[in-house]
Amino acid sequence: MRTRKKELDVDFIGSQEPLTSSEEKALSEFFKKKKEIKKQKPLRPRRTTKKVTTEI
């Protein structure tokens, strides 16, 4: 079964005013923390497919 997404019929989300300096600072800190957490996670090894060869 397929899930349906409900689209919002809006042009803007939030206010039309620019961000305050404290809001900008909070956003930049959030993205820095998120980036650091992503760097700390170990990378998953890639799955490689093994070629099956048959010799007759």
Secondary structure, DSSP 8 states (H G I E B T S, - for coil): ----------S-SS-SS---HHHHHHHHHHHHHHHHHHHHS---------------
